[in-house]
Amino acid sequence: MQRLAVRDTTAAKMLDMPPTQFRRLVADGALPPPTRIAGLERWRVDQLQAILSGEAAKPNEDFEL
């Protein structure tokens, strides 16, 4: 079964970066904010994949991943 949403530590692993860097990029707006599910913060896997594939690129934004 494919995961639909993951914790920040798992999302950071998916992007091969430390969790602190992942959280900083989320705070800076370079990565999507979490979705709240029953009071838990989770990142949607499809949103992370869209960023990596360029489908969710923001060409006017000046972020480095």
N, CA, C and O atoms as a Tripos MOL2 file, in Angstrom:
@<TRIPOS>MOLECULE
protein
  260   259    65     0     0
PROTEIN
NO_CHARGES

@<TRIPOS>ATOM
      1 N           0.8480   -1.1920    0.0000 N.3       1 MET1
      2 CA          0.0000    0.0000    0.0000 C.3       1 MET1
      3 C           0.8860    1.2470    0.0000 C.2       1 MET1
      4 O           1.8020    1.3710    0.8130 O.2       1 MET1
      5 N           0.6040    2.1530   -0.9110 N.am      2 GLN2
      6 CA          1.3590    3.3890   -1.0120 C.3       2 GLN2
      7 C           0.8480    4.3860    0.0290 C.2       2 GLN2
      8 O          -0.3570    4.5150    0.2470 O.2       2 GLN2
      9 N           1.7710    5.0750    0.6560 N.am      3 ARG3
     10 CA          1.3920    6.0860    1.6570 C.3       3 ARG3
     11 C           0.8180    7.3110    0.9690 C.2       3 ARG3
     12 O           1.2930    7.7270   -0.0880 O.2       3 ARG3
     13 N          -0.2020    7.8790    1.5790 N.am      4 LEU4
     14 CA         -0.8170    9.1050    1.0680 C.3       4 LEU4
     15 C          -0.2290   10.3410    1.7250 C.2       4 LEU4
     16 O          -0.1060   11.3950    1.1010 O.2       4 LEU4
     17 N           0.1370   10.1950    3.0030 N.am      5 ALA5
     18 CA          0.6880   11.3140    3.7630 C.3       5 ALA5
     19 C           1.7290   10.7740    4.7350 C.2       5 ALA5
     20 O           1.6310    9.6450    5.2160 O.2       5 ALA5
     21 N           2.7350   11.6130    5.0130 N.am      6 VAL6
     22 CA          3.8450   11.1760    5.8610 C.3       6 VAL6
     23 C           4.2290   12.2620    6.8660 C.2       6 VAL6
     24 O           3.8780   13.4330    6.7180 O.2       6 VAL6
     25 N           4.9600   11.8290    7.8910 N.am      7 ARG7
     26 CA          5.4770   12.7710    8.8870 C.3       7 ARG7
     27 C           6.6090   13.5890    8.2860 C.2       7 ARG7
     28 O           7.1110   13.2770    7.2060 O.2       7 ARG7
     29 N           7.0040   14.6370    8.9980 N.am      8 ASP8
     30 CA          8.0930   15.4890    8.5110 C.3       8 ASP8
     31 C           9.4050   14.7170    8.3670 C.2       8 ASP8
     32 O          10.1600   14.9500    7.4230 O.2       8 ASP8
     33 N           9.6770   13.8090    9.2880 N.am      9 THR9
     34 CA         10.9300   13.0590    9.2050 C.3       9 THR9
     35 C          10.9440   12.1310    7.9890 C.2       9 THR9
     36 O          11.9780   11.9650    7.3430 O.2       9 THR9
     37 N           9.8100   11.5370    7.6840 N.am     10 THR10
     38 CA          9.7160   10.6660    6.5130 C.3      10 THR10
     39 C           9.7920   11.4940    5.2300 C.2      10 THR10
     40 O          10.4580   11.0990    4.2730 O.2      10 THR10
     41 N           9.1180   12.6290    5.2110 N.am     11 ALA11
     42 CA          9.1630   13.5110    4.0370 C.3      11 ALA11
     43 C          10.6010   13.9740    3.7840 C.2      11 ALA11
     44 O          11.0470   14.0240    2.6370 O.2      11 ALA11
     45 N          11.3140   14.3070    4.8430 N.am     12 ALA12
     46 CA         12.7140   14.7200    4.7070 C.3      12 ALA12
     47 C          13.5520   13.5810    4.1350 C.2      12 ALA12
     48 O          14.4020   13.8080    3.2740 O.2      12 ALA12
     49 N          13.3210   12.3670    4.6050 N.am     13 LYS13
     50 CA         14.0420   11.2050    4.0660 C.3      13 LYS13
     51 C          13.7320   11.0110    2.5920 C.2      13 LYS13
     52 O          14.6210   10.6820    1.8070 O.2      13 LYS13
     53 N          12.4780   11.2100    2.2120 N.am     14 MET14
     54 CA         12.0820   11.0670    0.8110 C.3      14 MET14
     55 C          12.8460   12.0510   -0.0710 C.2      14 MET14
     56 O          13.1520   11.7480   -1.2240 O.2      14 MET14
     57 N          13.1490   13.2190    0.4680 N.am     15 LEU15
     58 CA         13.8670   14.2490   -0.2730 C.3      15 LEU15
     59 C          15.3690   14.2060    0.0050 C.2      15 LEU15
     60 O          16.1160   15.0570   -0.4790 O.2      15 LEU15
     61 N          15.8100   13.2180    0.7830 N.am     16 ASP16
     62 CA         17.2200   13.0170    1.1110 C.3      16 ASP16
     63 C          17.8500   14.2640    1.7370 C.2      16 ASP16
     64 O          18.8960   14.7460    1.3030 O.2      16 ASP16
     65 N          17.1690   14.7670    2.7760 N.am     17 MET17
     66 CA         17.6860   15.9360    3.4940 C.3      17 MET17
     67 C          17.4000   15.7860    4.9810 C.2      17 MET17
     68 O          16.5120   15.0290    5.3740 O.2      17 MET17
     69 N          18.1470   16.5030    5.8020 N.am     18 PRO18
     70 CA         17.8830   16.4560    7.2420 C.3      18 PRO18
     71 C          16.5070   17.0620    7.5650 C.2      18 PRO18
     72 O          16.0610   17.9880    6.8870 O.2      18 PRO18
     73 N          15.8450   16.5420    8.5900 N.am     19 PRO19
     74 CA         14.5390   17.0920    8.9780 C.3      19 PRO19
     75 C          14.5720   18.5940    9.2630 C.2      19 PRO19
     76 O          13.6020   19.2940    8.9730 O.2      19 PRO19
     77 N          15.6610   19.0940    9.8200 N.am     20 THR20
     78 CA         15.7400   20.5340   10.1120 C.3      20 THR20
     79 C          15.7140   21.3570    8.8310 C.2      20 THR20
     80 O          15.0890   22.4170    8.7820 O.2      20 THR20
     81 N          16.3900   20.8730    7.7980 N.am     21 GLN21
     82 CA         16.3720   21.5770    6.5100 C.3      21 GLN21
     83 C          14.9810   21.5030    5.8890 C.2      21 GLN21
     84 O          14.5000   22.4860    5.3250 O.2      21 GLN21
     85 N          14.3390   20.3560    5.9880 N.am     22 PHE22
     86 CA         12.9750   20.2010    5.4670 C.3      22 PHE22
     87 C          12.0350   21.2060    6.1380 C.2      22 PHE22
     88 O          11.2700   21.8980    5.4660 O.2      22 PHE22
     89 N          12.1020   21.2780    7.4740 N.am     23 ARG23
     90 CA         11.2260   22.1980    8.2180 C.3      23 ARG23
     91 C          11.5060   23.6510    7.8480 C.2      23 ARG23
     92 O          10.5830   24.4620    7.7660 O.2      23 ARG23
     93 N          12.7810   23.9830    7.6240 N.am     24 ARG24
     94 CA         13.1430   25.3500    7.2390 C.3      24 ARG24
     95 C          12.5470   25.6870    5.8740 C.2      24 ARG24
     96 O          12.0180   26.7810    5.6810 O.2      24 ARG24
     97 N          12.6320   24.7500    4.9220 N.am     25 LEU25
     98 CA         12.0670   24.9820    3.5960 C.3      25 LEU25
     99 C          10.5440   25.1110    3.6500 C.2      25 LEU25
    100 O           9.9610   25.8850    2.8900 O.2      25 LEU25
    101 N           9.9030   24.3620    4.5370 N.am     26 VAL26
    102 CA          8.4510   24.5080    4.7260 C.3      26 VAL26
    103 C           8.1530   25.8950    5.2950 C.2      26 VAL26
    104 O           7.2470   26.5790    4.8200 O.2      26 VAL26
    105 N           8.9060   26.3080    6.3040 N.am     27 ALA27
    106 CA          8.6890   27.6210    6.9260 C.3      27 ALA27
    107 C           8.9330   28.7560    5.9290 C.2      27 ALA27
    108 O           8.2700   29.7910    5.9910 O.2      27 ALA27
    109 N           9.8900   28.5610    5.0050 N.am     28 ASP28
    110 CA         10.2020   29.5780    3.9950 C.3      28 ASP28
    111 C           9.2080   29.5810    2.8470 C.2      28 ASP28
    112 O           9.2300   30.4900    2.0170 O.2      28 ASP28
    113 N           8.3290   28.5740    2.7840 N.am     29 GLY29
    114 CA          7.3390   28.4980    1.7200 C.3      29 GLY29
    115 C           7.8240   27.7770    0.4710 C.2      29 GLY29
    116 O           7.1090   27.7340   -0.5300 O.2      29 GLY29
    117 N           9.0370   27.2050    0.5130 N.am     30 ALA30
    118 CA          9.5700   26.4780   -0.6400 C.3      30 ALA30
    119 C           8.9540   25.0960   -0.7730 C.2      30 ALA30
    120 O           8.9370   24.5230   -1.8630 O.2      30 ALA30
    121 N           8.4530   24.5640    0.3180 N.am     31 LEU31
    122 CA          7.7720   23.2720    0.3270 C.3      31 LEU31
    123 C           6.3770   23.4830    0.9090 C.2      31 LEU31
    124 O           6.1620   24.4140    1.6860 O.2      31 LEU31
    125 N           5.4310   22.6260    0.5380 N.am     32 PRO32
    126 CA          4.0500   22.8240    0.9990 C.3      32 PRO32
    127 C           3.9070   22.6390    2.5060 C.2      32 PRO32
    128 O           4.6520   21.8820    3.1280 O.2      32 PRO32
    129 N           2.9470   23.3350    3.0710 N.am     33 PRO33
    130 CA          2.6750   23.1630    4.5020 C.3      33 PRO33
    131 C           2.0010   21.8180    4.7500 C.2      33 PRO33
    132 O           1.4940   21.1900    3.8200 O.2      33 PRO33
    133 N           1.9980   21.3860    5.9840 N.am     34 PRO34
    134 CA          1.3610   20.1080    6.2940 C.3      34 PRO34
    135 C          -0.1590   20.2100    6.2720 C.2      34 PRO34
    136 O          -0.7360   21.2950    6.3490 O.2      34 PRO34
    137 N          -0.7740   19.0590    6.1660 N.am     35 THR35
    138 CA         -2.2210   18.9210    6.3160 C.3      35 THR35
    139 C          -2.4490   18.3760    7.7170 C.2      35 THR35
    140 O          -1.7040   17.5090    8.1730 O.2      35 THR35
    141 N          -3.4550   18.8650    8.3930 N.am     36 ARG36
    142 CA         -3.7550   18.3640    9.7350 C.3      36 ARG36
    143 C          -4.7950   17.2590    9.6480 C.2      36 ARG36
    144 O          -5.8610   17.4240    9.0550 O.2      36 ARG36
    145 N          -4.4550   16.1210   10.2570 N.am     37 ILE37
    146 CA         -5.3500   14.9740   10.2960 C.3      37 ILE37
    147 C          -5.4640   14.5500   11.7520 C.2      37 ILE37
    148 O          -4.5010   14.0560   12.3380 O.2      37 ILE37
    149 N          -6.6200   14.7390   12.3240 N.am     38 ALA38
    150 CA         -6.8610   14.3960   13.7320 C.3      38 ALA38
    151 C          -5.7940   15.0100   14.6500 C.2      38 ALA38
    152 O          -5.3190   14.3660   15.5860 O.2      38 ALA38
    153 N          -5.4290   16.2690   14.3620 N.am     39 GLY39
    154 CA         -4.4600   16.9720   15.1820 C.3      39 GLY39
    155 C          -3.0060   16.6570   14.8540 C.2      39 GLY39
    156 O          -2.1020   17.2040   15.4860 O.2      39 GLY39
    157 N          -2.7640   15.7870   13.8770 N.am     40 LEU40
    158 CA         -1.4010   15.4240   13.4820 C.3      40 LEU40
    159 C          -1.0210   16.1600   12.2060 C.2      40 LEU40
    160 O          -1.8580   16.3480   11.3220 O.2      40 LEU40
    161 N           0.2240   16.5730   12.1080 N.am     41 GLU41
    162 CA          0.7130   17.2060   10.8860 C.3      41 GLU41
    163 C           1.2710   16.1360    9.9610 C.2      41 GLU41
    164 O           2.1170   15.3360   10.3610 O.2      41 GLU41
    165 N           0.7900   16.1270    8.7160 N.am     42 ARG42
    166 CA          1.2730   15.1800    7.7220 C.3      42 ARG42
    167 C           1.4290   15.8970    6.3860 C.2      42 ARG42
    168 O           0.6660   16.8040    6.0560 O.2      42 ARG42
    169 N           2.4470   15.4640    5.6180 N.am     43 TRP43
    170 CA          2.6980   16.0310    4.3040 C.3      43 TRP43
    171 C           2.1800   15.0780    3.2500 C.2      43 TRP43
    172 O           2.4630   13.8800    3.2930 O.2      43 TRP43
    173 N           1.4240   15.6010    2.3080 N.am     44 ARG44
    174 CA          0.8750   14.7820    1.2400 C.3      44 ARG44
    175 C           1.9750   14.3560    0.2830 C.2      44 ARG44
    176 O           2.7130   15.1930   -0.2380 O.2      44 ARG44
    177 N           2.0830   13.0790    0.0580 N.am     45 VAL45
    178 CA          3.1120   12.5230   -0.8050 C.3      45 VAL45
    179 C           2.9500   13.0400   -2.2370 C.2      45 VAL45
    180 O           3.9450   13.3240   -2.9030 O.2      45 VAL45
    181 N           1.7170   13.1660   -2.7150 N.am     46 ASP46
    182 CA          1.5100   13.6410   -4.0870 C.3      46 ASP46
    183 C           2.0190   15.0650   -4.2780 C.2      46 ASP46
    184 O           2.4940   15.4090   -5.3610 O.2      46 ASP46
    185 N           1.9270   15.8980   -3.2430 N.am     47 GLN47
    186 CA          2.4500   17.2660   -3.3410 C.3      47 GLN47
    187 C           3.9680   17.2650   -3.4120 C.2      47 GLN47
    188 O           4.5540   18.0320   -4.1770 O.2      47 GLN47
    189 N           4.6100   16.4110   -2.6200 N.am     48 LEU48
    190 CA          6.0670   16.3170   -2.6570 C.3      48 LEU48
    191 C           6.5320   15.7950   -4.0120 C.2      48 LEU48
    192 O           7.5190   16.2870   -4.5600 O.2      48 LEU48
    193 N           5.8360   14.8090   -4.5520 N.am     49 GLN49
    194 CA          6.1930   14.2620   -5.8600 C.3      49 GLN49
    195 C           6.0010   15.3010   -6.9640 C.2      49 GLN49
    196 O           6.8000   15.3600   -7.8990 O.2      49 GLN49
    197 N           4.9590   16.1150   -6.8680 N.am     50 ALA50
    198 CA          4.7130   17.1590   -7.8620 C.3      50 ALA50
    199 C           5.8300   18.1950   -7.8630 C.2      50 ALA50
    200 O           6.1930   18.7110   -8.9200 O.2      50 ALA50
    201 N           6.3690   18.4980   -6.7140 N.am     51 ILE51
    202 CA          7.4820   19.4460   -6.6310 C.3      51 ILE51
    203 C           8.7130   18.8530   -7.3120 C.2      51 ILE51
    204 O           9.3840   19.5290   -8.0910 O.2      51 ILE51
    205 N           9.0020   17.5970   -7.0170 N.am     52 LEU52
    206 CA         10.1770   16.9570   -7.5980 C.3      52 LEU52
    207 C          10.0680   16.7930   -9.1110 C.2      52 LEU52
    208 O          11.0770   16.8600   -9.8120 O.2      52 LEU52
    209 N           8.8750   16.5830   -9.6150 N.am     53 SER53
    210 CA          8.6950   16.3960  -11.0550 C.3      53 SER53
    211 C           8.6100   17.7260  -11.8020 C.2      53 SER53
    212 O           8.6410   17.7530  -13.0330 O.2      53 SER53
    213 N           8.5040   18.8270  -11.0580 N.am     54 GLY54
    214 CA          8.3930   20.1420  -11.6810 C.3      54 GLY54
    215 C           6.9660   20.5600  -11.9490 C.2      54 GLY54
    216 O           6.7370   21.6700  -12.4280 O.2      54 GLY54
    217 N           6.0040   19.7150  -11.6600 N.am     55 GLU55
    218 CA          4.5980   20.0400  -11.8960 C.3      55 GLU55
    219 C           4.1000   21.1470  -10.9770 C.2      55 GLU55
    220 O           3.1580   21.8610  -11.3180 O.2      55 GLU55
    221 N           4.7240   21.2910   -9.8200 N.am     56 ALA56
    222 CA          4.2860   22.3040   -8.8600 C.3      56 ALA56
    223 C           5.3210   23.4220   -8.7360 C.2      56 ALA56
    224 O           5.3470   24.1500   -7.7430 O.2      56 ALA56
    225 N           6.1640   23.5470   -9.7470 N.am     57 ALA57
    226 CA          7.2060   24.5730   -9.7070 C.3      57 ALA57
    227 C           6.5820   25.9630   -9.7120 C.2      57 ALA57
    228 O           5.5500   26.2050  -10.3380 O.2      57 ALA57
    229 N           7.2270   26.8460   -9.0120 N.am     58 LYS58
    230 CA          6.8000   28.2410   -8.9810 C.3      58 LYS58
    231 C           7.9100   29.0580   -9.6540 C.2      58 LYS58
    232 O           8.8530   29.4690   -8.9780 O.2      58 LYS58
    233 N           7.8220   29.3040  -10.9650 N.am     59 PRO59
    234 CA          8.9180   29.9280  -11.6870 C.3      59 PRO59
    235 C           9.2640   31.3360  -11.2250 C.2      59 PRO59
    236 O          10.3840   31.7960  -11.4450 O.2      59 PRO59
    237 N           8.3290   32.0260  -10.5910 N.am     60 ASN60
    238 CA          8.6220   33.3850  -10.1200 C.3      60 ASN60
    239 C           9.1900   33.4170   -8.7150 C.2      60 ASN60
    240 O           9.5220   34.4860   -8.2010 O.2      60 ASN60
    241 N           9.3030   32.2720   -8.1000 N.am     61 GLU61
    242 CA          9.8350   32.1800   -6.7480 C.3      61 GLU61
    243 C          11.3250   31.8800   -6.8220 C.2      61 GLU61
    244 O          11.7760   31.2120   -7.7530 O.2      61 GLU61
    245 N          12.0840   32.3570   -5.8660 N.am     62 ASP62
    246 CA         13.5340   32.2030   -5.8720 C.3      62 ASP62
    247 C          13.9910   31.2710   -4.7620 C.2      62 ASP62
    248 O          14.7270   31.6940   -3.8710 O.2      62 ASP62
    249 N          13.5740   30.0140   -4.7970 N.am     63 PHE63
    250 CA         13.9370   29.0530   -3.7670 C.3      63 PHE63
    251 C          14.9020   28.0430   -4.3370 C.2      63 PHE63
    252 O          14.8410   27.7010   -5.5180 O.2      63 PHE63
    253 N          15.7820   27.5750   -3.5020 N.am     64 GLU64
    254 CA         16.6820   26.5010   -3.8890 C.3      64 GLU64
    255 C          16.3710   25.2900   -3.0500 C.2      64 GLU64
    256 O          16.2640   25.3900   -1.8280 O.2      64 GLU64
    257 N          16.2220   24.1390   -3.6900 N.am     65 LEU65
    258 CA         16.0030   22.8920   -2.9740 C.3      65 LEU65
    259 C          17.2880   22.1380   -2.8490 C.2      65 LEU65
    260 O          17.3130   21.0510   -2.2710 O.2      65 LEU65
@<TRIPOS>BOND
     1     1     2 1
     2     2     3 1
     3     3     4 2
     4     3     5 am
     5     5     6 1
     6     6     7 1
     7     7     8 2
     8     7     9 am
     9     9    10 1
    10    10    11 1
    11    11    12 2
    12    11    13 am
    13    13    14 1
    14    14    15 1
    15    15    16 2
    16    15    17 am
    17    17    18 1
    18    18    19 1
    19    19    20 2
    20    19    21 am
    21    21    22 1
    22    22    23 1
    23    23    24 2
    24    23    25 am
    25    25    26 1
    26    26    27 1
    27    27    28 2
    28    27    29 am
    29    29    30 1
    30    30    31 1
    31    31    32 2
    32    31    33 am
    33    33    34 1
    34    34    35 1
    35    35    36 2
    36    35    37 am
    37    37    38 1
    38    38    39 1
    39    39    40 2
    40    39    41 am
    41    41    42 1
    42    42    43 1
    43    43    44 2
    44    43    45 am
    45    45    46 1
    46    46    47 1
    47    47    48 2
    48    47    49 am
    49    49    50 1
    50    50    51 1
    51    51    52 2
    52    51    53 am
    53    53    54 1
    54    54    55 1
    55    55    56 2
    56    55    57 am
    57    57    58 1
    58    58    59 1
    59    59    60 2
    60    59    61 am
    61    61    62 1
    62    62    63 1
    63    63    64 2
    64    63    65 am
    65    65    66 1
    66    66    67 1
    67    67    68 2
    68    67    69 am
    69    69    70 1
    70    70    71 1
    71    71    72 2
    72    71    73 am
    73    73    74 1
    74    74    75 1
    75    75    76 2
    76    75    77 am
    77    77    78 1
    78    78    79 1
    79    79    80 2
    80    79    81 am
    81    81    82 1
    82    82    83 1
    83    83    84 2
    84    83    85 am
    85    85    86 1
    86    86    87 1
    87    87    88 2
    88    87    89 am
    89    89    90 1
    90    90    91 1
    91    91    92 2
    92    91    93 am
    93    93    94 1
    94    94    95 1
    95    95    96 2
    96    95    97 am
    97    97    98 1
    98    98    99 1
    99    99   100 2
   100    99   101 am
   101   101   102 1
   102   102   103 1
   103   103   104 2
   104   103   105 am
   105   105   106 1
   106   106   107 1
   107   107   108 2
   108   107   109 am
   109   109   110 1
   110   110   111 1
   111   111   112 2
   112   111   113 am
   113   113   114 1
   114   114   115 1
   115   115   116 2
   116   115   117 am
   117   117   118 1
   118   118   119 1
   119   119   120 2
   120   119   121 am
   121   121   122 1
   122   122   123 1
   123   123   124 2
   124   123   125 am
   125   125   126 1
   126   126   127 1
   127   127   128 2
   128   127   129 am
   129   129   130 1
   130   130   131 1
   131   131   132 2
   132   131   133 am
   133   133   134 1
   134   134   135 1
   135   135   136 2
   136   135   137 am
   137   137   138 1
   138   138   139 1
   139   139   140 2
   140   139   141 am
   141   141   142 1
   142   142   143 1
   143   143   144 2
   144   143   145 am
   145   145   146 1
   146   146   147 1
   147   147   148 2
   148   147   149 am
   149   149   150 1
   150   150   151 1
   151   151   152 2
   152   151   153 am
   153   153   154 1
   154   154   155 1
   155   155   156 2
   156   155   157 am
   157   157   158 1
   158   158   159 1
   159   159   160 2
   160   159   161 am
   161   161   162 1
   162   162   163 1
   163   163   164 2
   164   163   165 am
   165   165   166 1
   166   166   167 1
   167   167   168 2
   168   167   169 am
   169   169   170 1
   170   170   171 1
   171   171   172 2
   172   171   173 am
   173   173   174 1
   174   174   175 1
   175   175   176 2
   176   175   177 am
   177   177   178 1
   178   178   179 1
   179   179   180 2
   180   179   181 am
   181   181   182 1
   182   182   183 1
   183   183   184 2
   184   183   185 am
   185   185   186 1
   186   186   187 1
   187   187   188 2
   188   187   189 am
   189   189   190 1
   190   190   191 1
   191   191   192 2
   192   191   193 am
   193   193   194 1
   194   194   195 1
   195   195   196 2
   196   195   197 am
   197   197   198 1
   198   198   199 1
   199   199   200 2
   200   199   201 am
   201   201   202 1
   202   202   203 1
   203   203   204 2
   204   203   205 am
   205   205   206 1
   206   206   207 1
   207   207   208 2
   208   207   209 am
   209   209   210 1
   210   210   211 1
   211   211   212 2
   212   211   213 am
   213   213   214 1
   214   214   215 1
   215   215   216 2
   216   215   217 am
   217   217   218 1
   218   218   219 1
   219   219   220 2
   220   219   221 am
   221   221   222 1
   222   222   223 1
   223   223   224 2
   224   223   225 am
   225   225   226 1
   226   226   227 1
   227   227   228 2
   228   227   229 am
   229   229   230 1
   230   230   231 1
   231   231   232 2
   232   231   233 am
   233   233   234 1
   234   234   235 1
   235   235   236 2
   236   235   237 am
   237   237   238 1
   238   238   239 1
   239   239   240 2
   240   239   241 am
   241   241   242 1
   242   242   243 1
   243   243   244 2
   244   243   245 am
   245   245   246 1
   246   246   247 1
   247   247   248 2
   248   247   249 am
   249   249   250 1
   250   250   251 1
   251   251   252 2
   252   251   253 am
   253   253   254 1
   254   254   255 1
   255   255   256 2
   256   255   257 am
   257   257   258 1
   258   258   259 1
   259   259   260 2
@<TRIPOS>SUBSTRUCTURE
     1 MET1         2 RESIDUE 1 A MET
     2 GLN2         6 RESIDUE 1 A GLN
     3 ARG3        10 RESIDUE 1 A ARG
     4 LEU4        14 RESIDUE 1 A LEU
     5 ALA5        18 RESIDUE 1 A ALA
     6 VAL6        22 RESIDUE 1 A VAL
     7 ARG7        26 RESIDUE 1 A ARG
     8 ASP8        30 RESIDUE 1 A ASP
     9 THR9        34 RESIDUE 1 A THR
    10 THR10       38 RESIDUE 1 A THR
    11 ALA11       42 RESIDUE 1 A ALA
    12 ALA12       46 RESIDUE 1 A ALA
    13 LYS13       50 RESIDUE 1 A LYS
    14 MET14       54 RESIDUE 1 A MET
    15 LEU15       58 RESIDUE 1 A LEU
    16 ASP16       62 RESIDUE 1 A ASP
    17 MET17       66 RESIDUE 1 A MET
    18 PRO18       70 RESIDUE 1 A PRO
    19 PRO19       74 RESIDUE 1 A PRO
    20 THR20       78 RESIDUE 1 A THR
    21 GLN21       82 RESIDUE 1 A GLN
    22 PHE22       86 RESIDUE 1 A PHE
    23 ARG23       90 RESIDUE 1 A ARG
    24 ARG24       94 RESIDUE 1 A ARG
    25 LEU25       98 RESIDUE 1 A LEU
    26 VAL26      102 RESIDUE 1 A VAL
    27 ALA27      106 RESIDUE 1 A ALA
    28 ASP28      110 RESIDUE 1 A ASP
    29 GLY29      114 RESIDUE 1 A GLY
    30 ALA30      118 RESIDUE 1 A ALA
    31 LEU31      122 RESIDUE 1 A LEU
    32 PRO32      126 RESIDUE 1 A PRO
    33 PRO33      130 RESIDUE 1 A PRO
    34 PRO34      134 RESIDUE 1 A PRO
    35 THR35      138 RESIDUE 1 A THR
    36 ARG36      142 RESIDUE 1 A ARG
    37 ILE37      146 RESIDUE 1 A ILE
    38 ALA38      150 RESIDUE 1 A ALA
    39 GLY39      154 RESIDUE 1 A GLY
    40 LEU40      158 RESIDUE 1 A LEU
    41 GLU41      162 RESIDUE 1 A GLU
    42 ARG42      166 RESIDUE 1 A ARG
    43 TRP43      170 RESIDUE 1 A TRP
    44 ARG44      174 RESIDUE 1 A ARG
    45 VAL45      178 RESIDUE 1 A VAL
    46 ASP46      182 RESIDUE 1 A ASP
    47 GLN47      186 RESIDUE 1 A GLN
    48 LEU48      190 RESIDUE 1 A LEU
    49 GLN49      194 RESIDUE 1 A GLN
    50 ALA50      198 RESIDUE 1 A ALA
    51 ILE51      202 RESIDUE 1 A ILE
    52 LEU52      206 RESIDUE 1 A LEU
    53 SER53      210 RESIDUE 1 A SER
    54 GLY54      214 RESIDUE 1 A GLY
    55 GLU55      218 RESIDUE 1 A GLU
    56 ALA56      222 RESIDUE 1 A ALA
    57 ALA57      226 RESIDUE 1 A ALA
    58 LYS58      230 RESIDUE 1 A LYS
    59 PRO59      234 RESIDUE 1 A PRO
    60 ASN60      238 RESIDUE 1 A ASN
    61 GLU61      242 RESIDUE 1 A GLU
    62 ASP62      246 RESIDUE 1 A ASP
    63 PHE63      250 RESIDUE 1 A PHE
    64 GLU64      254 RESIDUE 1 A GLU
    65 LEU65      258 RESIDUE 1 A LEU
